[in-house]
Amino acid sequence: MAQEQAGRALRSVKWRADLVAGALAEWPEDPKKRTGEEWDAVRGAIPGGEYLPSSIIRSRTRQVAVFESKNARLPVDVFELEPSPRVPRMLLLAACDGQQATIERSATEPTKALLRLQLPTRPDPQKYADWTWVECPITLPPTVPANAVIHLPTVRITGRKVRADVAYTHAVPKTSRTGHTVALGVDWGLNTLFSAGAARMHDDGRITALGAGAQFRAAGVLAKQYRLRHIFECLHGKTDHYTRLADPALDGKAATLAKEIRRVRERRSNLNETLAWAAARWAVDQAVAAGATVIYLEDLRSMEAGGMERTHNTRLSQTVRGQITDRMRHLAAEVGIAVVTVPPRSTSKHCPCCLTPLWHRKAPDRPTVPGWKWAICPGCGWQGDRDQGAWRRIAARGLAHQTKTVVDRVSGTMLIRAVVDTMEAKAVITATEKTSRTDRSKIGPTRPRTNRLTPRRREVPSPARLTGPAGQRPEGHAPTDRTRLPRAAHRHQGVTTISTPTTSRHRPRGAALGAGFHLHAHASPPRWAEPTPDPTVRIGSLS
């Protein structure tokens, strides 16, 4: 067990030493920005550097630059950059044989297993009699299949408990690199963590989208994650301040802060773990529901947050994309679905239907929401959320480039390394045929031929004002000597109306604009006239 643990530490140190040595051998003129020739040189100096993510090389370059700024020279090797590695408190039982540890699953209870260890009875065992067998019962979670074969675990100490990380193997459907017809495209986001949808490749090479897609929103979880990160940074700031003061009277407060830092760190780890499993399960469920045999995912290992505001950069850097991808591969392998990463170049920039550069602007139904998430294609007229167009591009690119899928020799994962222009030209989403059970084309008038309940204009003029019970009509009283009714006022002719004027032109149906009743009721202006004196009519009060 000690040899295996030391071997793992030495392999890790060897990899980091080769990486630092390659970066120092091809040190650029400007550490903040390498040219294309300098990138090729540094990748050639690092073993396996042609497949190494750019973010790893940049992070080591910044680490060396910080050392140079403090010491006015470059470091010799990795041992000047990093302290001695810490050995974790765990036992690698997988490195032992049956003389040291055995594990057996219960034949009657599938959730029970028995771990037998040979442990020393004294601190300095000298002979075989100083060792004894200890039985440790283990309760397996319900996610472990009943037919799975369990292996020797890794025992580690967590707080006051001893936990066992049990590995198991069971038969799953075999995944394939090529021959896929239905694929799920997944696009990364920030508040909307996932935007995913399915696409189908037909026999003639056409690619069509299956549905409008879906989104996995994690704004609440990410907000809590951001709040915990802010608390974590404040606690570290206080600890650094106490360290600079070097006052023995502050040792108690420093110990309290250290305990709080560990507690916040555990909360952040648990939150990230829960989010990773939930997001991975959601993506795999979407693929199973759509009948997809492959999930195409953006390869954002080399993406670094920069060029935006500090808060946005930090939130992008804190995204647990690596954990989500690992969990997604694990869950997808259980149902025989392959997970392939594709290059992320121009997935949100070009139209998914014609590959024309998109125009980005605010959504028409949300003009007050900040950002430019709405995309409009000037070529074919497609428009929609940019994330919805991105998953279409990812799914189409993966289906068109599936013959270029390779298996990484180090990690064993499937990926597409580069985009081929001839294949990219075929990676477009074609429109599907619109099918309808009934013919809805217009072949006649759409207005119902029914009589209106209220006529727009009366058949007879209004009665005179002072000759008996007076009538009322929308235009008001009209003089009896007129043979034609006057037109009502125009809707925008300084008339007080009960509807809000709009800038678009509107013509009411039926009568002339402003005359009679119509959908927008407008009041006619009053016309005042001097009453004709009549000696036979007297106005008085009744007693």
N, C-alpha and C positions, 0 to 999 in steps of 0.2 A: 504493500500500500504506500509506503514512504517513497519507494523508487518510482512508482507511477505518478505520484503527486509531484516529485522533483522533476521527472521527465516532462510533465506538462508545463511546469514553470520554465524549464530550459528551452523548450520549443517556442514558447511565447517570447522569451528574451532573444532567441536567435532571429525570429521574424522581425522584431522591432529593431534589432541591431542592423540587419541588412537594410531595412527601410531608412534608418538614419544615415547609414554609411552611403547609400545611394544619393540621398538628398544633399549630403555634404560634398560628395564628389562632383556633383553638377549643380553647384550653388549659383542661383541666377543673379544678374545684376540688380534687378529690382525684386526683392522677395515678395512684394505685394502683388506682382503681376508678372507671369512668365509669358514668353513668346512661344509660338508654335514649335520652333526648333528646340527651345529649352525644355518644353514638355516632352518631346520625343527623346531627348538626351537623358532626362531623369528617369523616365520609364525604362529605358534601356539599361540603366545602371542598377535598377532594383530587380531582383529575381521575381519573375512573374508580374512585372510592373505594367505590362500591356493590358492586363485585365483588372488592374487595381483601381478602385474608385478615386476620382480626383480629390474628393473631400479629405481622404486620409493623407494624401501627399500634402495638401494645403495645411492641414492641422499640424503635421510634423514640421513644415516650413515655418509656421508661426511660432512653434515651440522653440526652434533653433534661433529665430530672430529675437525672441524675448531673452534668451540666454546671451546672445551677442550684445544686446543693449545694456545688460547689467554688468557683463564682464569684459566688454570691449574686445572680444575675440570669439571665434567659433568653437564649439565643443569638439572634443576629440572623438567621442563615440557616445553611445546611448547611456553609458554608465555615469557620465557627467550630467546628463539631462534628467534622469529619473533616479529616485531612491531605490533601495533594495526592495524586492517584491515581498509582500506579506503572504504568509502561508495560511490558508483558511483552516478553520477548525472542523474538519470532516474526515471520514474514513471512506476510502474508495474500495468497497467490498468487491467490486467487479474484477479487481486485479488479483483476488485470492482464488484458491482452489477449494475443493471439498474438504480439505483438512482444516481450513480456517473458518469457513462460513458456508451454510447451506440455507436454502429457502424452499418451501413446499406449500402448495396451495391446498386448502381443505377440500376433501372430496364431498362433504355434506353441505358445507356453507360456502358458496362461491365468493362471498365478500370477506372471507377470513384466510389469512396466510400465517405461517409460522417461520420465523427467522431464527436460526441457531448459530451463535457466535462462540468462538473460543477466546475467552478474555483472561488476562493474567489476574492472579489473586494477590499479588504483591507488586510494589513499584519496580523492583529489579528482578524479574523472573530469571532463574538460573537453569532450571530443568523443566522437563515436561510435566512434572507433578505440580508446578506452580501455575498451571493453566487449567481452566475449567470451562465446561460448556454452559452457555446461558441461552435460554429460550425467550424470544421476544415476539409476542403475538402482534400482528399487524392487521388493521381493518382497511380493506381496499375500498375506494370510492365506487359508486354505482356506474361510473363511466368506463370502468375496466370490463371488457367483454368476458363472458363466462368461459369461452374457449381460448382465452389468451394465455400465453406462456409468460410467466413473470420471471424476472432475472434478479440477481443480487443488487440490492439498492446501494445508494450513497447515504451514509448516516451523517447527519450534521446537527449541531447544537443551535437552537433558536430560543434565546431567553433561558428559561428554566426547563425547556422541553427538548426531547431528542426526536427528530423527525427523520423519516426514511423516504428518499426519492426513489420510487420503484419504477423501473422500466419494464415494459412488456411488449410482446410481439404477437400479432394475429394476422390472419390472411385477409387481404383487401384486394379489390379489383385492380388490375394492372392499368396504369396510365400510359397514354401514347403521346408521342411528340407531334405526329401528323395525322391526317385523316379526319379532322374535326369539321363538322358542318354547322353546329350551333355553339356559339361562344358568348361568354359574359365579359363585357368590357367594364373596367373599374377605373374611375378617375379620382385622384386625391383632391381634397379640399381642406378648408380650415374649419369654419363653423359647421358647414356641411362636410363631414369627414369623408363620405363616400357619395359618388354619383355613379350608378351602375345600371346597365341594361343589356339585353341580349340581342344578338344579330345572327342571321342565318346565311350561309353560303349555298346557293343553288347549283344545280348541275352545270348550268351554262356559265358559271363564274360570277353571276350577280350576287350582291350582298344586300340584304334588306334588314331593317330593324324590326324587332319583335316587341311592339308596345312602345310606350313613352318613357320607360325607365323609372327608377326610384332613387331615393336619397336617404342616406343615414345621417341624421342630424345629431350632433353631440355638443351643441353650444353650451348646455348647462354643465356637462362634465368638464369641458375645456375651461369654462369660467372658474370652476372650483379648482382645477389644476393651476390656473394662473394665479389664483389667490394664495394657494399653498406655496407656490414658487416665490411670491412676494414676501410671505412670512419667512420662508427659508433664507432668503437673502438678507432680510433684516436681522435675523438671529446670527448669521455669520458676520454681519457688520459689527454687531455688539461684541461678539467673541474676539474679533480682530482688535477692537478698541481696548478691551481688557488686556489682551496680550501686549499691546504697545505700552500700556501704562505700567505693566510689570509690578503691580501692587499685591503683596501677599494677602491683604485684607479682602481682595476681590476673588479669591480662589473659590469660595463658596458659590458666588454668583456665576462664575465661569462653569462650574460643575453643573449647576442648574440649567444653564443655557445649553450645555452639551447634551444633557438628557432630553431637553425639548427639541434639539436638532435631530436626534435619533428618532423621536416620536414623529416629527413632521416628515422625515425621510421615509419612514415606514408607511405613513398615510399616502404619500405620493406614489410609492411603489405599488401599493395595493390598488390605488385608483388607476394607474396605468395598466396594471395587469387585468383588472376587470374590464376596462375599456377595450383592450386588445382582444380579449376573448369574445366580447359582445359584438364588436365590429367584424371579426373573422367569421363568427357563426352567422351573422346576418348575410354576409357576402356569399357564403357557401349555400345557405338556404335559398338565396335568389337564384343561384346556378342550378340547384336541384329542381326548383319550381319551373324554370324555363327549359329544362331538359338539356342543359349545356354539358359538354364533356371537357371544357377547358375554360380557365379564367385568365384573361389577359390583364396584366397589371402594369402600371407605369414603374419604371426603374428610376427611383428618385434617390438613390444612395449618394450620388454626387451633388445633389441640390443643396445649396447653402442659402440661408436667408440673408439677403443684403439688398441695399438700394431702396428700402422702404423705411417707414418710421420704426423707432426702436421697439415699440410694443408689438408691432406686426412681425418684425424679425424674430423676436423672442418666442412668440407663439408658434411660428413656423419651425423654429429649432427644437421646441419641446414636443413636437408631434411624435407619437410612438409608432412611426411607420414600420420600422424594422420588426418590432414585436408583433404587430398586426400581420405582417407578411409571413412570419414564421408560424403563427397560429393558424393562418389561413391554409398554408401548405399542409399542416398537420391534419386539420379537419377535412380538407378536400381529399387527401389521400385515403381516408376511411371510406369514401363513397366512389372512389375511382375517377376523380376529377383532377386534371393536371392544372398547375398554376405556373404560368409563363410570364416573365417580365419582358416588356418591350421598350424600346427607346422612347423617351418622352418628347422628342423634338416636334414642335409645331402642332401638338395635339389640340390646343385651345386657340391657335392662331388661324388655322385654315378651316374652310367649310367642309363638313363631312360629306356633302353631296357632290361638290365640284372642285374641291381643293383650292378655291379662291380665298385670298386673305380676307378675313372678316373685319367688319366695323364693329367696335365695341362702344356701347353707350348705356345709359340708364334704361331700365325696363319701363315700357309704356304704362303698365298698370301700377308701378311703384316709383313715381318720379321723385319722391322725397328720400328714398333709401340711398345712402351713399354707395359709391362703387360703380363699376362699369361691367356688370355681369351679363348684360344682354348683348347678343351678337346678331348681326344682320349681314347676310351675304349679298354683295352688289352684283354677283354673277347670276345665280339661280333664284335669288329671292328668299332662300331659307332664313329663318330667324328663330331664335329661342335662347334659352339660358346657355351660357358658354360651357358650363359643366355638362349639360345634356349633349351638346355637340362633341365634347371631348371624349366621352365614353363611346360614342359612335365611331370616332376616329380610331380609338384604341382597339376596339373590337374588329373593325375592318382591317386595320394594319396587321393585327395578329393573324387573322384568317388568311390574308394575302401572303404573309411571310412565314406561314407555318412550316414550309419546307426548310427554312433557315433556322429552325429551333435546334439548339445544341444543349448538351448537359455539361455544366461546369465541373471540371475535374476535382476541384477542391471542396466545394460545398455540395455537389450533387444536385443542384437545382437547375431547372430548365429556364432558358433565356434566349432572346433574340438580340444579338450583339449590335447589328447595324441595319439601317434602312436601305433597301435597294430601290433605285428610282423607277425601274420598270415595273416592279411589283407595287410600289407606292401609287403609281398611276391607276392601278386597278382597285385600290383600297378605298372605294367610294360607296356610299349608301345610296342605292337607287330607290326611287319611289315605288311603293307597292300599288297594285291596281285597286281602285276603289270599287267595292262591291256593295250592292244594295238590293234588297228584296223587291222594292217598289220603285217605279219610275217617278221621280219627283221633278221632272222637267216641266216648265211652265207651258201649257198649251191653251190657256184661256185666261179670262180675267180672274184675279185672285180676290177681288172685293166681293163680299157676299151681297147678293141681290135681294135685299130686304128693305122694307120701308122703315124710315127712321121714326123713332117714337115722337120726337119733337121736330117740327118743320123749321128750317133755317129762316124762312121769311113768311110772315102772315099773308093770307090771301086778301085781307081787307085792311085799309089804313086805320090808324088809331082814331078813336072818337075825339071830338073837340074837348078842350080842357074844361070849359065852363058851361056845358050843355048837358048836365046830368052826371051820372056816375062815370068817372073818367077811367079809361083803360091804361094799361102800361105795357110797353114793349121795350126791347133792348135799346133801340135808338132814342128812346124818349118820345115826347109828344111832337107830332108834326102838324104844321098848319093844314087846315082842311082845304085850302085853295090850291094846294099842289096836286098835280096829277101823278107825280112820280116821287117815290120816297128818296130822300137824300142818302148818299153813301155815308157809311160810318167812317170814323177817323182812322187813319193809318196806325198801325201798331206802335210805330216809333215817332209819332207826331206830337210828342209832349203830353201823352195821355197817361194817366195813372192806371196801371194794369195790375193784375194779380199774378202774372207770370214773369219770370226773369228774362229780360231780352238776351238773346244769344247772338254770337257773331256769324253763325252759319245761317244760310238762307232756309227759310221754312215757309212753305205754302200750304195753308190748311185745305182740307178737302172740301169739295162742294161749293159753297157760296164764295163771293169775292172776299179778298183779304180784309178782315176787320168787320165784315157785315154779318150779323146774326150770331148764332151759337156755333162754335167749333171746338176742337180739342183744347185749345188755349183760350180761355174766356177773357175777353177784353171789354172794359167798360167804355161806353161812348161818352164823349164830352157833352155836358149839358148845354142847351141852347135856351137862353133866357129871352122871353118876349113880354112886352107890356100887355096886361090883360085888357080886353075890350069892356068898357063900362056898360052895364045893363041895368036900367032903372027897375026892372021887375025882380031882380035878385037882391035880396038883403041878407046880410050876415049878422046874426045876433046870437044871444045865448038863450037857452031854454031854462025856464024857471020851474 
